[in-house]
Amino acid sequence: MRIVALVTETAPVQRIRNHIGEPAQPPPIAPGRGLPAWDDALANAVPDWDALTEPEPEYLFDQHVQ
């Protein structure tokens, strides 16, 4: 597969898309939505930050450039 043309003009792109059976216009953008319902239940809860930390690795990883 290789690129044979780069079309940047609107009219030719719309004609090409209509010819191959695709809609000439992009789909409309959906409106934004609010937070999921379960986030409301957690809004007042304080997370346990210590439980979220990753454990230290069992080995030493040296990142110095030599």
Order of alpha helices (4+ residues) and beta strands (2+ residues): alpha-alpha-alpha
